[in-house]
Amino acid sequence: MTRLTLAGLAKTYARSGPATLHGLDLTVESGSLTALLGPSGSGKTTTMKLIAGLIAPDAGDIRLDDRSIRDLPPERRGVAMVFQNPLLFPHLTVAGNVGFGLRMRGLPPDRISAEVAAMLARVRLSDLADRRPAQLSGGQAQRVALARALVLRPAVLLLDEPLSSLDATLRDEMRGLIRDLQRETGITTLVVTHDQAEAVALADRIALLLDGRLAQHGPPEALYSRPASEAVARFFGGVNFLPGSVREGRFDCALGALELAFAAAEGPGLLTIRPEAIRLGPGPNQRGAEVRAATFLGTQTRIDLTVQGVALEALVAPDAGRALSPGSRVPISLPPAALWVVPRGRAATGGE
């Protein structure tokens, strides 16, 4: 297994334009699956192409363990990349596509056949070995592309938006397959996606890129509940933000003094609490609230509240909102463990 390290990686496509990547430092631990997450234009695909050797960086280094691969051609890097479009050879069968790289390496035919058969069984395509790409569904074609990469036993596997062209059912199936194969093989894997839910379902860790910079890198739950900045919190669905100041373990704001469970730097800050963490009913940090609207969302009900002149949004179980109507009063609690303070008025980046 191999550790992937990006050190000060930078790339600008046009001399007069803004940089796409600004000195990216990122370590993908050996045998882990990391999601490279971010909106369009944040530098995700550029990062993948730099690792694969498809484009050259302006600065920085790319290392596998302690070996730099920055100046190596793509075929000598030990990196395999699967694109959003499977890019299968239309004139070859499924088995021919999967075995193409092994043939280029000069392996004997009997070994190629055995390894291709084993890999097709792993991706559950053994019965489609003789089909052509034109006869495959989108999900099947993506599995062939994945098998073609994995059969080479790369040190690092790069997946660029591998699920974006699939419908919801196929995405769930393919997500599970990628996760299972990664665990079986132990190959260090980096997956590009713009979908928060997909990143959380797939990855051991998430590296969030915003405007070409690493905004935060850590376990999925950390980016949800302990965001490094307001921008990170908003990207993960944060909507409740209260300016104020930390003093002796409390946060003073428009709602008064709120008890905190986590240590926070004394002084100005911005408090955030996720909508699903707000509790209807009595509890710690209790406040009286007025209901402005209750909207049924299927698996949840969104409650728009006003608390001492401050607008808050809560997400509750579907049944919990049925008895609430605009103008009604309800007690709410803000659990200290769900309150998190981020820096105010400046950018922040961070890890766990």
LINVEN-V807049 format. One record per backbone hydrogen bond with DSSP energy under -0.5 kcal/mol. CO is the residue of the C=O (numbers start at 1). NH is the residue of the N-H. If there is no record, write none. Layout:
((CO | NH) (CO | NH))
//
This chain:
((2 | 31) (3 | 65) (4 | 28) (5 | 7) (5 | 63) (6 | 8) (6 | 26) (7 | 61) (9 | 24) (10 | 58) (10 | 59) (11 | 20) (11 | 21) (14 | 17) (21 | 11) (21 | 23) (24 | 9) (24 | 26) (26 | 6) (27 | 29) (28 | 4) (29 | 32) (32 | 34) (32 | 189) (33 | 204) (33 | 205) (34 | 36) (34 | 191) (35 | 37) (35 | 207) (36 | 193) (37 | 209) (39 | 42) (42 | 212) (43 | 47) (44 | 48) (45 | 49) (46 | 50) (47 | 51) (48 | 52) (49 | 53) (49 | 54) (49 | 55) (59 | 10) (61 | 7) (62 | 69) (62 | 70) (63 | 5) (63 | 65) (64 | 67) (66 | 68) (67 | 64) (69 | 72) (73 | 76) (74 | 77) (74 | 79) (78 | 155) (78 | 156) (80 | 158) (81 | 83) (82 | 160) (84 | 86) (88 | 90) (89 | 92) (92 | 133) (93 | 97) (94 | 98) (95 | 99) (96 | 100) (97 | 100) (99 | 103) (100 | 104) (101 | 105) (102 | 107) (103 | 106) (108 | 111) (108 | 112) (109 | 113) (110 | 114) (111 | 115) (112 | 116) (113 | 117) (114 | 118) (115 | 119) (116 | 120) (117 | 121) (118 | 122) (119 | 123) (120 | 125) (120 | 126) (121 | 124) (125 | 128) (126 | 129) (128 | 131) (129 | 95) (131 | 94) (132 | 135) (133 | 136) (137 | 141) (138 | 142) (139 | 143) (140 | 144) (141 | 145) (142 | 146) (143 | 147) (144 | 148) (145 | 149) (146 | 150) (147 | 151) (149 | 152) (150 | 153) (155 | 188) (156 | 80) (157 | 190) (158 | 82) (158 | 160) (159 | 161) (159 | 192) (161 | 164) (163 | 166) (167 | 171) (168 | 172) (169 | 173) (170 | 174) (171 | 175) (172 | 176) (173 | 177) (174 | 178) (175 | 179) (176 | 180) (177 | 181) (178 | 182) (179 | 183) (180 | 184) (181 | 185) (182 | 186) (188 | 157) (189 | 34) (190 | 159) (191 | 36) (192 | 161) (193 | 38) (194 | 196) (195 | 199) (196 | 200) (197 | 201) (198 | 202) (199 | 203) (205 | 35) (206 | 208) (206 | 218) (207 | 37) (207 | 209) (208 | 215) (208 | 216) (210 | 213) (212 | 22) (213 | 210) (213 | 215) (215 | 350) (216 | 208) (218 | 206) (219 | 222) (219 | 223) (220 | 224) (221 | 225) (222 | 226) (229 | 233) (230 | 234) (231 | 235) (232 | 236) (233 | 238) (234 | 237) (239 | 241) (240 | 273) (242 | 271) (244 | 269) (245 | 252) (246 | 267) (247 | 250) (249 | 260) (250 | 247) (250 | 252) (251 | 253) (251 | 258) (252 | 245) (253 | 256) (256 | 253) (256 | 258) (258 | 251) (267 | 246) (269 | 244) (270 | 342) (271 | 242) (272 | 340) (274 | 277) (274 | 278) (275 | 278) (275 | 315) (277 | 335) (279 | 333) (283 | 286) (284 | 334) (287 | 332) (289 | 330) (290 | 306) (291 | 327) (293 | 304) (294 | 296) (295 | 302) (297 | 299) (300 | 297) (301 | 303) (301 | 316) (302 | 295) (302 | 304) (303 | 305) (303 | 314) (304 | 292) (304 | 293) (305 | 312) (306 | 290) (306 | 308) (307 | 310) (310 | 307) (312 | 305) (314 | 303) (316 | 301) (317 | 320) (317 | 321) (318 | 321) (319 | 322) (321 | 324) (325 | 328) (328 | 291) (330 | 289) (331 | 281) (332 | 287) (333 | 279) (333 | 335) (335 | 338) (335 | 339) (336 | 261) (336 | 339) (340 | 272) (340 | 342) (342 | 270) (350 | 217))
//
